[in-house]
Amino acid sequence: MKTVYDIIVRPIVTEQSMEDVDIKKYVFEVAKDATKIEIKKAVEEIFGVTVIKVTTSTVHGKEKRTGRYPAGFQKTWKKAVVKLSEDSKNIEIFEGMA
């Protein structure tokens, strides 16, 4: 059985992901086999917020050079964008970053 901390791997803090913090959209790297319902429950349990929408996408690993032969690949991972309700509090991890 997976715990909520196995589902949410890490927050994604990039310039592009921080643009939507003011409209309460947050980006996380999640487990590749996690469903939208599991992601919603995990975020609500960890941060104590109300989630209204979860969108996910699979980010395919890019080819990287490891010398001449053979070429290697970065890992493929899953990204989740979580939209919180208007009356929900902000997530503290992202405070002060934007």
C-alpha positions, 0 to 999 in steps of 0.5 A, spaced: 500 500 500 502 506 497 502 512 502 501 519 500 508 521 500 509 515 495 504 519 491 507 526 491 514 525 489 516 533 489 514 540 488 516 543 481 519 550 482 520 553 475 519 560 472 513 557 468 510 553 474 510 559 479 506 564 474 500 560 476 501 560 483 497 567 484 491 563 481 492 557 486 495 552 481 501 548 483 505 543 479 508 536 482 512 530 480 508 524 482 508 517 481 508 514 474 502 509 476 498 514 481 491 516 478 488 523 479 483 521 485 489 518 489 493 525 487 487 529 489 487 525 496 494 526 497 495 533 496 488 534 501 491 530 506 499 533 506 497 540 505 490 541 508 487 544 502 481 543 498 482 540 490 477 542 485 481 539 479 487 535 477 490 534 470 496 530 469 501 529 463 507 524 462 513 527 461 518 523 456 525 522 458 530 526 453 536 522 449 542 524 453 549 523 450 554 518 455 560 519 450 560 516 443 556 510 444 550 508 447 546 514 448 542 514 454 535 517 456 533 521 462 527 518 466 520 518 464 516 521 469 509 524 471 507 531 472 500 533 476 497 540 475 493 541 481 488 547 482 485 549 489 478 552 491 478 559 492 477 559 499 482 554 500 489 556 503 495 557 499 501 551 500 507 554 504 512 550 500 511 555 494 510 561 498 516 566 497 518 563 491 514 567 486 
